[in-house]
């Protein structure tokens, strides 16, 4: 960072019914100079708190006794310029995760996430990336009744993508933002944005998360080589 250049601070709200989780996340994230936990709250106060604080990222417990995390997510998604929301869960095969992802969540974090990884994942979310566990996503897709056939049909649309669009899809599924994708494969931000838009249109999905799920279902993360520059 150049002298005199202001560092952008990512503002975060943590929503969880357990005080220990809230304080733990606040302590861990607060150790990073570029992240500030501006509030922690329970589900009942979540929407009001987010409206007041206007954070960049919300870490939202998916299961709370007072107000269900999915209900909070849906309310947050109706806000003008809503924050990025990632769900917090204890189990990586939580049956509610798939519903949350299709309702607009940008990914999910396990509450047992290693402290040194947590700040990186928040930065990924703030930069427009997605945070998914490939193992958990595959488990969810296979365990959700009636989902497998529908997703297989959608995953077949991957064949409609150009080679470069498939490269971009793989990097989206890895959680990279447009800027990171551009740096990885040496493309300008505008070009990456165009590829992402075309990819979403061809896959008939409305979010990067949904595209990432299809990439995992289609086996691209297991079979596709690391995208290289110059193609």
C-alpha positions in Angstrom: 0.0 0.0 0.0 1.4 3.4 -1.0 2.1 6.0 1.7 -1.0 8.0 2.4 -3.3 5.5 0.7 -6.3 4.6 2.9 -6.8 0.9 3.4 -10.3 -0.3 2.8 -11.8 -1.9 5.9 -14.3 -4.7 5.4 -17.2 -4.2 7.9 -18.8 -7.4 9.2 -21.9 -8.3 11.3 -21.9 -11.6 13.1 -25.3 -13.2 13.8 -25.5 -16.2 16.1 -27.5 -17.3 19.1 -24.4 -18.4 21.0 -22.4 -15.6 22.7 -19.3 -17.7 22.6 -19.4 -18.0 18.8 -20.1 -14.2 18.4 -17.2 -13.2 20.7 -14.9 -15.8 19.1 -15.5 -14.6 15.6 -15.2 -10.9 16.7 -11.9 -11.6 18.4 -10.4 -13.6 15.4 -11.6 -11.2 12.7 -10.7 -8.1 14.8 -7.1 -9.1 14.7 -6.9 -8.2 11.0 -6.3 -4.6 10.1 -8.6 -4.7 7.1 -11.6 -6.2 8.9 -13.9 -4.7 11.5 -16.7 -6.5 13.3 -19.1 -3.5 13.6 -21.8 -5.5 15.5 -22.7 -9.0 16.8 -26.3 -9.9 17.4 -28.9 -12.7 17.7 -31.4 -13.6 15.1 -34.2 -11.5 16.5 -32.2 -8.3 16.2 -30.3 -9.2 13.0 -32.3 -7.4 10.4 -32.5 -4.1 12.4 -28.8 -4.3 13.2 -27.8 -4.9 9.5 -30.0 -2.0 8.4 -28.4 0.3 10.9 -24.8 -0.8 10.4 -24.8 -1.4 6.6 -22.0 -3.9 6.7 -20.2 -5.4 3.7 -20.5 -9.0 4.9 -22.9 -10.7 7.3 -22.0 -14.1 8.8 -25.4 -15.6 9.7 -26.1 -18.7 11.8 -28.4 -21.0 9.8 -30.1 -22.5 12.8 -31.2 -20.2 15.6 -34.0 -20.7 18.2 -35.5 -17.2 18.1 -35.6 -16.4 14.3 -34.5 -18.9 11.7 -31.5 -18.0 9.7 -33.3 -18.6 6.4 -35.9 -16.1 7.4 -33.3 -13.5 8.2 -31.5 -14.2 4.9 -34.7 -13.6 2.9 -35.4 -10.3 4.7 -31.8 -9.1 4.1 -32.0 -10.0 0.4 -35.0 -7.6 0.0 -32.8 -4.6 1.2 -31.6 -2.1 -1.3 -27.9 -3.0 -2.0 -28.0 -5.9 0.4 -24.8 -7.1 2.1 -23.0 -10.3 1.1 -24.3 -13.1 3.4 -22.6 -16.3 4.3 -24.3 -18.9 6.4 -22.6 -20.3 9.6 -23.2 -23.9 10.3 -21.9 -26.6 12.6 -22.3 -29.5 10.1 -21.1 -29.4 6.5 -24.0 -31.5 5.4 -26.7 -29.3 7.0 -29.9 -29.8 5.0 -30.7 -26.1 5.1 -27.5 -25.0 3.3 -28.8 -25.8 -0.2 -31.9 -23.8 0.4 -29.8 -20.9 1.7 -27.6 -21.0 -1.3 -30.5 -20.9 -3.7 -32.0 -18.1 -1.6 -29.1 -15.8 -2.2 -26.4 -16.7 0.3 -22.9 -16.3 -1.1 -21.6 -19.5 0.6 -21.2 -21.0 4.0 -18.6 -21.3 6.7 -18.2 -24.0 9.3 -18.1 -22.7 12.8 -15.0 -24.9 13.2 -13.2 -23.0 10.5 -9.5 -22.6 11.3 -8.9 -19.1 12.7 -6.1 -18.4 10.2 -8.5 -19.1 7.3 -11.4 -17.1 8.6 -10.2 -13.6 7.6 -9.2 -14.9 4.1 -12.7 -16.3 3.6 -14.3 -13.0 4.7 -12.0 -11.1 2.2 -13.1 -13.6 -0.5 -16.8 -12.8 0.2 -16.2 -9.1 0.3 -14.5 -9.2 -3.1 -17.4 -11.0 -4.7 -16.2 -14.5 -4.5 -18.0 -17.5 -3.2 -17.1 -19.7 -0.2 -18.2 -23.4 -0.6 -16.9 -26.7 0.6 -16.8 -29.0 -2.5 -17.3 -32.1 -0.3 -20.3 -30.6 1.5 -21.8 -29.4 -1.7 -21.7 -32.8 -3.3 -23.1 -34.3 -0.2 -26.0 -31.9 -0.2 -26.8 -32.4 -3.8 -26.8 -36.2 -3.4 -28.8 -36.2 -0.2 -31.5 -33.8 -1.3 -34.5 -35.8 -2.6 -35.4 -35.0 -6.1 -32.5 -32.7 -6.6 -30.0 -35.0 -8.4 -31.9 -35.4 -11.6 -32.8 -31.7 -11.9 -29.2 -30.7 -11.2 -27.8 -33.3 -13.7 -30.0 -31.7 -16.4 -28.8 -28.3 -15.5 -25.1 -29.4 -15.2 -25.3 -30.6 -18.8 -25.5 -27.0 -19.9 -21.8 -26.7 -19.1 -21.3 -28.2 -22.6 -22.6 -24.9 -24.0 -19.7 -22.9 -22.6 -16.6 -22.0 -24.5 -13.2 -23.2 -23.3 -12.5 -19.8 -21.7 -16.0 -19.6 -20.1 -15.3 -23.0 -18.6 -12.0 -21.7 -17.2 -13.8 -18.8 -15.7 -16.5 -21.1 -14.2 -13.9 -23.3 -12.5 -12.2 -20.2 -11.0 -15.6 -18.9 -9.8 -16.3 -22.2 -8.2 -12.9 -22.0 -6.5 -14.2 -18.7 -4.9 -12.2 -16.2 -6.8 -13.5 -12.7 -7.5 -13.4 -11.1 -10.9 -10.2 -9.3 -10.1 -8.5 -12.5 -8.9 -9.7 -14.4 -12.0 -8.3 -11.6 -14.2 -5.0 -11.8 -12.5 -4.9 -15.6 -12.7 -5.6 -15.9 -16.4 -4.3 -12.4 -17.5 -7.5 -10.8 -18.6 -8.9 -7.4 -18.0 -11.7 -6.8 -15.5 -14.2 -5.9 -18.2 -13.4 -9.1 -20.1 -13.8 -11.3 -17.1 -17.1 -9.6 -16.3 -18.3 -10.3 -19.8 -17.3 -14.0 -19.5 -19.1 -14.3 -16.2 -22.2 -12.7 -17.6 -22.2 -15.0 -20.7 -21.5 -18.1 -18.5 -24.5 -17.3 -16.1 -26.8 -16.8 -19.1 -25.8 -20.1 -20.8 -26.2 -22.0 -17.5 -29.5 -20.3 -16.8 -28.5 -19.4 -13.3 -28.7 -16.0 -11.5 -25.8 -16.2 -9.1 -22.1 -17.3 -8.9 -23.1 -19.7 -6.1 -25.6 -21.5 -8.3 -22.9 -21.7 -11.1 -20.4 -23.0 -8.7 -22.8 -25.8 -7.6 -23.3 -26.8 -11.2 -19.5 -26.8 -11.8 -19.1 -29.2 -8.9 -22.0 -31.4 -10.0 -20.5 -31.5 -13.5 -17.2 -32.7 -12.2 -15.2 -29.7 -13.5 -13.4 -29.2 -10.2 -12.1 -32.7 -10.3 -11.4 -33.1 -14.0 -10.7 -29.5 -15.3 -6.9 -28.6 -15.4 -5.9 -25.3 -13.7 -6.8 -22.5 -16.2 -3.8 -21.0 -17.9 -3.3 -17.6 -19.5 -3.3 -16.9 -23.2 -6.2 -18.9 -24.5 
